[in-house]
């Protein structure tokens, strides 16, 4: 099992973090893309991972390719999104430790 401790004091861009992790852990690519697709509402689009380069540095970009034929996306609520995630049947459950304070984590 791989464990990563992320201390994002100033924040982190989720799309860039996912791209970097999928570059470092290529065995997770199909699983993550499948799980992301499973939680998206129908007609929204599909998750995509593409290799890009900037200034001679290679990287992966993670994002959503919108389905333009579906028109405008409808707004949703957090509760509706949480329900979609719970019902998605993702490949494995991820347990995130509860943070108690700076550098202190519970055993959850």
ABEGO torsion letter per residue (X at the ends): XBBBBBBBAAEBBAAAAAAAAAAABAAAAAAAAAAAAAABBBGAEBBBBBBBBBGGBBBBBBBBBBBAAAEBBBBBBAAAAAAAAAAAGBABBBBBBBBAEBGBBBAX
